[in-house]
Each structure stands twice: as structure tokens, then as C-alpha cells.
Amino acid sequence: MSAIPERPIALLSPLVEERDALLQRLTDVGTQAVGILQVATGKLEGHSIVLAESGVGKVASAPSAPQSATSEDSRAIGVCGVAGGIDPELAIGDVVIADRLIQHDYGHLTNQGIRNFRPGVPPIGDARDRIAFDLSPELLMRIGGVVKDVGLPALPPDLGIPTQRPPRIAFGPIVSGDQFINSEHVRERLRRDYAALAVEMEGAAVAQAAELIGVPCIVIRSLSDLAGAESHLDFPKFLRAVAPTAAEVVARVVSVL
């Protein structure tokens, strides 16, 4: 009697540099077309993987999630790449694993600011549901168990960042929206309003799509910039340097998904 094949994990990276940081870790690599996506298949630490470059932003990433996941009956969706740091305690090179995901740009916008609603709910009247997509406590505990002893590599010295401490892993909220944040004012607001550790442009939209097909969504981001006045300068400088750090954490996490 033949063994039942393992259901794969679908991994999405918005940028080619982020995808390639994962691709170089795969073994038994193959390629196939899934709709308009060109996906790579293979093994990561012995686990079956479907890997795709989704494109940047919520609209690009959200359709890619169910498309890649349902094509191979995936058991989970992961988003791996870089993000802007929000928490002042974090530094470039640190990794954030989302315990909750929020679309910070979805809601009712007034002169007083934005009143967030759960994506998919009409943003009028009373908010009728929670605004965040939360990782289950059981899965969060399993992930915490396998990453607690991960040692992250220091950034290359030629990048010019003084090494004050080794990069570390943090768990907390990540917010998503269709803007690249290049503002100290906005960075402070996202921290105040959502207790966010990091900001990016895809994760919470993928989580919304994953919920619709009934699979968990895990978002793992390494910090390429600090979402402030210099983020437009920092991002291209550090993208290639920190993307492999997130991939290193993903390689540890796949065993418990």
C-alpha cells in the first residue's frame, strides 16, 4: 500500500530577490504554470513546497495565495520577505513573525483619521467584527518552539551598520497596506494605533484569502528598513542582505505547519 503524499506548503514572496532567497534552499526543484503564475516546486528541509513570486501589493498577492495553494491542495500558506520596522526596539536585520495581521488602509476615512473595519465588511456604520487575522495560539506555540534557538547571522560589515547586538526574532502584529511607508509620522501612528512591529504590503491580504479557503497563513518578514524618512534609501541597500534571514526562519518553521 503506497504512502499518502504529503500536502505541500505554499510560499509566496512579493519580490524576486525574496523568492530567490527561498529558491536556493529548495531541493528536487521543478517548475510549473499555475494560471498566470510560474511556480517552483521542491523540498525545503524535507517538506514539500510550492513557491511563487506574487508581485507587490495586496491586489497582486491576494489572488496568488489561493491560486498556488489550491492547485496543490496546500495545507498552509506562508509569506516570506522583507518589511519596514515600526517598533523602535527592533533593528534592520531582525525578523518579525506575525501573530496578527491587519490591513491598516481598509476602513472608513474621515477628517479624524481612519476607522478600521474587517476587510470584506462594508466600512459604514458600526464595526461588526474584529479587524485582525490572528494566528491560532496552538500554531503560534509550535512556531515559537522551533525558532527559540535559531541564531540569525549578523549583517555583512560592509553595509555600514554598527553591530550592537545579533539580529533577533520577535512575535507581534504586522500591518499591511498599499503604500511604501517613508514617513516618521506614519510610522509613529501605526505603532500607536496597532502596536505594530512591522509594516509591509501583502501579508494581511494573503491572510484574508487564506481564511476563505480554510488554511492558516504565516507571515515571516526580515526588516530591510525602519519605515521612516530614510526608508527609500535603506530598502534597496538592505533587501538582498536581509531576505535570506527570513528564509532561514521559514526553513525552521515548515516542520510545524
Buried (B, 14 or more C-beta within 10 A) or exposed (E): EEEEEEBBBBBBBBBEBBBBBBBEBBEEEEEEEBEEBEBBBBBBBEBBBBBBBBBBBBEBBBBBBBBBBEBBEBBBBBBBBBBBBBBEEBBBBBBBBBBBBBBBBBBBEEEEEBEBBBBEBEBEEEBEEEBBBBBEEEBBEBBBEBBEEBEBEEBEEEEEBEEEEEBBBBBBBBBBBBEBBBBBEBBBBBBEBBBBBBBBBBBBBBBBBBBEEEBBBBBBBBBBBBBBEEBEEBBEBBBBBBBBBBBBBBBBBBEBB
